[in-house]
Amino acid sequence: MRSYFLRRLLLIPPTIFGITIIVFLITRIVPGGPIERAIMEMQSVSVSAGVTGGSLGNQSQALSEEQLEQLKEYYGFDKPAIISYFHWVGNVLRGDLGNSYRYNEPVWNIIRERFPISIFFGIWTLIITYTICIPLGILKAIKHRTFVDNASSILIFTGYAIPGYVLGALLVVFFAARLEWFPMGGFTSIYFDDLGFWEKVKDIFWHAVLPLCSYLIGSFALVTLLMKNHLMDNLAADYIRTAVAKGVPFRKAVTGHALRNSLIPIATTFGQNIILLVGGSFLIETIFDINGFGLLGFTAILDRDYPIVMGVLLLSSILLLLGNIISDFLVAMIDPRVRFN
């Protein structure tokens, strides 16, 4: 097993290389890049100042050739794309992700400010989801076609049919704007720095209740039904009927045999959910005015802030690949039939 995971770890660098070089080359060919935006801004300034002139095809009205070359050098577009990519890789290996075009700050500093927020929501989403959904799925499998199963299915499917951002907008309108039970948005209050430790903890969770409800609503149905369906399949298997026929109590047959096999699909998808730690939902973050990692990546794409785009892509890809390795490790721990040779 050790050699298998070692090989998986060694495959991470070439995979990251393939992902980043494709996206990096795409950023060089898509229209509306930072240079085009600078030219458009200069043209709008010239027009507002009474200078007549042109479109992108007549750039000399706004920028001279020398200024244009300076812009290309500033944004790193003065070299061939492949050379610029390896220059970016060299900087990354030294811990430098470049400077943001929009914020004019190091990309790593910007990511470091947003990362704890996404980590907070991601970890609590995973904890609450698996803590509630796995026992609920077991209960629904054992109580199949009873009132408990039917009532919980109605609630689960109703919640699954409502997108998280729609629920977030409704929660803001009713519980924040009208009832004023929770804040309208943000991650902390404006007087957060003046609070004591426990007051800070209370303030963070007070702001996190509504966003967490929006994050959780979509994952509840998936994990619950995945647990229920696979547990029911295992309870109907021959080895469970044989165990019960030999005198094994039904509770022990469920917890000691069927449950472990039913957790295999949950373990398979667990590592992929690691991306929730940073991905989040930019729509939910927009509604609640949360400066998270997902909103950062989305706004960077809209603003053509390519250093931030590459930094977000690099971190997300690493976490996703590590999550897949964690999934394999969990499957190997749960399923004794799996052998990594």
C-alpha positions in Angstrom: 0.0 0.0 0.0 2.8 2.4 0.8 4.3 2.0 -2.7 0.8 2.6 -4.3 0.3 5.9 -2.4 3.9 6.9 -3.1 3.2 6.5 -6.8 0.0 8.5 -6.5 1.9 11.3 -4.9 4.5 11.3 -7.6 1.7 11.6 -10.2 0.6 14.9 -8.7 3.3 17.1 -10.2 2.8 16.0 -13.8 -1.0 16.3 -13.4 -0.6 19.8 -12.0 1.7 20.6 -14.9 -0.9 19.5 -17.5 -3.7 21.4 -15.8 -1.9 24.6 -15.3 -0.2 24.8 -18.8 -3.6 24.3 -20.5 -5.3 27.1 -18.5 -2.2 29.3 -18.8 -2.3 29.0 -22.6 -6.0 29.7 -22.6 -5.5 32.9 -20.8 -3.2 34.1 -23.5 -5.6 33.6 -26.4 -9.0 34.6 -24.9 -10.1 38.2 -25.8 -10.6 40.9 -23.2 -7.3 40.5 -21.4 -5.6 43.1 -19.1 -4.0 44.9 -22.0 -7.3 45.3 -23.9 -8.9 46.5 -20.7 -6.2 49.1 -20.2 -6.6 50.3 -23.7 -10.3 50.6 -23.4 -9.9 52.5 -20.1 -7.4 54.9 -21.8 -9.8 55.4 -24.7 -12.7 56.2 -22.4 -10.5 58.7 -20.6 -9.5 60.2 -24.0 -13.1 60.4 -25.1 -14.3 62.0 -21.9 -11.4 64.5 -22.3 -12.6 65.5 -25.8 -10.2 63.4 -27.8 -11.9 61.9 -30.8 -10.8 58.5 -31.7 -11.0 55.1 -32.1 -11.7 51.6 -31.4 -9.2 48.9 -30.6 -8.1 49.0 -34.2 -6.9 52.6 -33.8 -5.0 52.3 -30.5 -2.6 55.1 -31.2 -5.2 57.7 -30.1 -5.0 56.4 -26.6 -1.6 54.7 -26.3 1.6 55.0 -28.2 3.6 52.0 -29.3 6.1 52.5 -26.6 3.4 52.6 -23.9 1.8 49.5 -25.4 5.2 47.7 -25.1 5.5 48.8 -21.5 2.0 47.5 -20.8 2.9 44.1 -22.3 6.1 44.0 -20.3 4.2 44.9 -17.1 1.6 42.2 -17.6 4.2 39.6 -18.8 2.8 39.5 -22.4 6.1 40.5 -24.0 7.4 36.9 -24.1 6.1 33.8 -25.9 3.4 32.0 -23.9 5.5 28.9 -23.2 8.4 31.0 -21.9 6.1 33.0 -19.7 4.6 29.8 -18.3 7.9 28.3 -17.3 8.8 31.7 -15.8 5.6 31.5 -13.8 6.4 27.9 -12.7 9.9 29.1 -11.5 8.3 31.8 -9.4 5.7 29.3 -8.0 8.5 27.0 -6.9 10.0 29.9 -5.0 6.7 30.6 -3.3 5.8 33.6 -5.5 2.4 33.5 -7.2 2.8 36.9 -8.8 0.9 40.1 -8.2 -2.8 40.7 -8.8 -3.7 43.0 -11.7 -6.8 44.3 -9.8 -5.6 44.6 -6.2 -1.9 45.2 -7.0 -0.9 42.9 -4.1 0.8 39.6 -4.0 -1.6 36.8 -5.0 -0.6 34.6 -2.0 -1.5 37.4 0.4 -5.0 37.8 -1.1 -5.5 34.0 -1.1 -4.3 33.8 2.5 -6.9 36.3 3.6 -9.8 34.5 1.9 -8.7 30.9 2.6 -9.6 30.7 6.4 -13.2 31.8 5.5 -13.6 29.0 3.0 -11.9 26.6 5.3 -14.4 27.5 8.1 -17.5 27.0 5.9 -16.1 23.9 4.2 -15.2 22.0 7.3 -18.5 22.8 9.1 -20.4 21.8 6.0 -18.6 18.4 5.8 -19.0 17.8 9.6 -22.7 18.6 9.8 -23.5 16.8 6.5 -21.8 13.5 7.4 -22.8 13.7 11.1 -26.5 14.0 10.3 -26.9 12.3 6.9 -25.2 9.0 7.7 -27.4 8.2 10.7 -30.4 9.5 8.9 -29.7 7.2 5.9 -29.3 4.3 8.3 -32.6 5.1 9.9 -34.4 5.5 6.6 -33.1 2.1 5.4 -34.2 0.3 8.5 -37.6 2.1 8.6 -38.1 1.8 4.8 -41.7 2.7 3.7 -42.7 3.8 7.2 -43.9 7.2 8.3 -40.3 8.2 9.3 -39.0 7.3 5.8 -41.7 9.0 3.9 -41.8 12.2 6.0 -38.0 12.6 5.9 -38.0 11.9 2.1 -40.5 14.8 1.6 -38.3 17.2 3.5 -35.1 16.0 1.8 -36.4 16.2 -1.7 -38.0 19.6 -1.1 -34.7 20.9 0.2 -32.9 19.3 -2.7 -35.2 21.0 -5.2 -34.3 24.5 -3.8 -31.0 25.8 -5.0 -28.7 27.0 -2.3 -28.5 30.6 -3.5 -32.3 30.8 -3.8 -32.6 29.6 -0.2 -29.9 32.1 0.8 -31.9 35.0 -0.7 -35.1 33.9 1.1 -33.3 33.5 4.4 -31.8 37.0 4.1 -35.2 38.5 3.3 -37.2 36.8 6.1 -34.7 36.1 8.9 -32.3 39.0 8.4 -34.2 41.9 6.9 -37.7 41.3 8.3 -37.3 39.5 11.6 -33.7 40.8 12.2 -32.7 37.6 13.9 -29.4 37.3 12.0 -27.1 39.8 10.3 -27.7 40.7 6.6 -24.3 39.5 5.6 -20.6 39.5 6.2 -18.3 37.0 8.0 -18.0 39.2 11.2 -19.4 42.4 12.7 -17.7 45.7 12.2 -16.8 45.8 15.9 -15.3 42.3 15.8 -11.8 43.4 16.9 -13.1 45.0 20.1 -14.8 41.8 21.3 -13.4 39.2 23.7 -12.6 35.6 22.6 -16.0 34.0 23.3 -17.8 37.0 22.0 -15.8 36.6 18.7 -16.8 33.0 18.5 -20.4 33.8 19.1 -20.2 36.6 16.5 -18.7 34.3 13.8 -21.3 31.6 14.3 -24.1 34.2 14.4 -23.0 35.3 11.0 -22.5 31.7 9.8 -26.0 30.3 10.5 -27.7 31.4 7.3 -24.8 30.7 4.9 -24.4 27.2 6.4 -28.0 26.5 5.8 -27.6 27.5 2.2 -24.5 25.3 1.8 -26.0 22.3 3.5 -29.3 22.0 1.7 -28.0 20.5 -1.5 -25.7 17.9 0.0 -28.3 16.5 2.4 -30.3 14.5 -0.1 -27.2 13.1 -1.9 -25.4 11.7 1.1 -28.6 10.5 2.8 -30.0 8.6 -0.1 -26.5 7.2 -1.0 -26.3 5.8 2.5 -29.9 4.5 2.5 -29.8 2.8 -0.9 -26.5 1.0 -0.4 -27.5 -0.1 3.1 -30.7 -1.5 1.7 -28.8 -3.4 -1.0 -26.5 -4.9 1.6 -29.4 -5.8 3.9 -31.0 -7.7 1.1 -27.8 -9.6 0.3 -27.4 -13.3 1.0 -24.6 -12.9 3.6 -26.9 -10.8 5.8 -29.8 -13.2 5.6 -27.4 -16.1 6.4 -26.1 -14.2 9.4 -29.6 -13.5 10.7 -30.6 -17.1 10.1 -27.6 -18.3 12.1 -28.8 -16.3 15.1 -26.9 -13.0 14.7 -29.1 -10.2 16.1 -30.4 -7.9 13.4 -28.8 -4.8 15.0 -25.4 -6.5 15.0 -25.9 -7.6 11.4 -26.5 -4.0 10.4 -23.7 -2.4 12.4 -21.2 -5.2 12.1 -21.6 -6.3 8.5 -23.9 -4.3 6.3 -22.9 -0.8 7.5 -19.2 -1.2 6.8 -19.9 -2.3 3.2 -22.4 0.5 2.8 -19.8 3.1 3.8 -17.6 2.3 0.8 -19.5 4.7 -1.6 -19.4 7.4 1.0 -15.7 7.0 1.4 -15.2 7.1 -2.4 -16.8 10.5 -2.6 -15.5 11.9 0.6 -12.1 12.9 -0.8 -13.7 14.7 -3.7 -15.7 16.8 -1.3 -12.4 18.3 0.0 -12.7 20.8 -2.8 -15.6 22.2 -0.8 -13.1 23.5 1.7 -12.0 26.1 -0.9 -14.6 26.1 -3.6 -17.7 27.1 -1.9 -20.3 28.8 -3.9 -19.7 32.3 -5.3 -23.5 32.9 -5.6 -24.0 32.2 -1.9 -20.9 34.2 -1.0 -22.3 37.1 -3.1 -25.7 37.0 -1.4 -24.2 37.0 2.1 -21.3 39.4 1.2 -18.7 36.8 2.2 -15.2 37.4 0.7 -14.5 33.7 0.3 -12.3 31.7 -2.1 -15.0 30.9 -4.6 -16.0 34.5 -5.0 -12.4 35.4 -5.4 -11.9 33.0 -8.3 -15.1 34.0 -10.0 -14.4 37.8 -9.9 -10.8 37.1 -11.0 -12.1 35.4 -14.1 -14.5 38.3 -14.9 -11.7 40.8 -14.3 -9.2 38.8 -16.3 -6.9 38.8 -13.2 -4.9 35.9 -14.5 -2.4 35.7 -11.6 -5.2 35.1 -9.2 -6.9 32.7 -11.6 -3.7 30.6 -11.8 -3.2 30.8 -8.0 -6.8 29.6 -7.3 -6.5 26.9 -10.0 -3.2 25.6 -8.6 -4.5 25.4 -5.0 -7.8 23.8 -6.0 -6.1 21.2 -8.2 -3.7 20.2 -5.5 -6.6 19.8 -3.0 -8.6 17.8 -5.5 -5.8 15.4 -6.2 -5.0 15.0 -2.5 -8.7 14.4 -1.9 -8.7 11.5 -4.4 -5.8 9.9 -2.6 -7.6 10.3 0.7 -10.7 8.6 -0.9 -8.5 5.6 -1.9 -7.0 5.4 1.6 -10.5 5.5 3.2 -11.7 2.8 0.8 -8.7 0.6 1.7 -9.4 1.0 5.4 -13.1 0.2 5.1 -13.1 -2.5 2.4 -10.8 -5.5 3.3 -11.1 -6.8 -0.2 -9.1 -3.8 -1.6 -5.4 -4.4 -1.9 -3.1 -1.8 -3.5 -0.3 -3.8 -5.0 
